[in-house]
Amino acid sequence: MSIKIYTKTKHQKVKDKYIAKMYGVIEGPVHKMLKQFPNEFSFIRHESTRSLRPTKKDKRNDKA
């Protein structure tokens, strides 16, 4: 697995014409990108399965 960097063209309709817009695309496993380039991908918030589980407090409130 590797990180792929390439361009992608999207066509946007403006009035009666289609205008091509070119975007830069970075594709790869998120955990590798975060490890290799922590400053560049600091906007990504890592969400683990542990953070998705309900807390003990929430579990108690759901049962009542």
C-alpha positions as CSV (number, residue, x, y, z in Angstrom):
1,M,0.0,0.0,0.0
2,S,1.3,3.4,-0.8
3,I,0.1,7.0,-0.9
4,K,-1.0,8.1,-4.4
5,I,-0.9,11.8,-5.4
6,Y,-2.6,12.8,-8.7
7,T,-5.0,15.3,-10.2
8,K,-8.7,14.8,-10.9
9,T,-10.8,16.9,-13.3
10,K,-14.4,17.7,-12.4
11,H,-16.7,19.5,-14.8
12,Q,-19.0,22.1,-13.3
13,K,-22.0,23.6,-15.1
14,V,-22.1,27.4,-15.1
15,K,-25.1,28.8,-16.9
16,D,-25.0,26.9,-20.3
17,K,-21.3,25.9,-20.3
18,Y,-19.3,23.2,-18.5
19,I,-16.1,24.5,-16.9
20,A,-13.3,22.0,-16.1
21,K,-11.8,22.4,-12.6
22,M,-8.7,20.4,-11.6
23,Y,-8.3,19.2,-8.1
24,G,-5.3,17.6,-6.3
25,V,-6.1,14.2,-4.9
26,I,-4.1,12.4,-2.1
27,E,-5.2,8.8,-1.8
28,G,-4.0,6.2,0.7
29,P,-4.4,4.6,4.1
30,V,-5.2,7.3,6.6
31,H,-3.0,5.8,9.4
32,K,0.0,5.9,7.1
33,M,-0.6,9.4,6.0
34,L,-1.0,10.6,9.6
35,K,2.3,8.8,10.6
36,Q,4.3,10.1,7.6
37,F,3.0,13.6,7.4
38,P,1.6,14.6,10.8
39,N,1.7,18.4,10.2
40,E,0.1,18.3,6.8
41,F,-2.8,16.1,8.0
42,S,-3.3,17.7,11.4
43,F,-6.8,18.7,10.2
44,I,-7.9,15.1,10.3
45,R,-9.2,14.0,13.7
46,H,-8.4,10.4,14.4
47,E,-11.4,8.5,15.7
48,S,-10.8,5.2,17.3
49,T,-13.4,2.5,18.1
50,R,-12.8,3.2,21.8
51,S,-13.9,6.8,21.4
52,L,-17.1,5.6,19.7
53,R,-18.1,3.3,22.6
54,P,-20.6,4.8,25.1
55,T,-19.1,5.8,28.5
56,K,-20.2,4.1,31.7
57,K,-22.3,7.2,32.6
58,D,-24.1,7.0,29.3
59,K,-24.7,3.2,29.7
60,R,-26.3,3.8,33.1
61,N,-28.6,6.5,31.7
62,D,-29.7,4.3,28.8
63,K,-30.9,1.5,31.1
64,A,-33.0,3.8,33.3
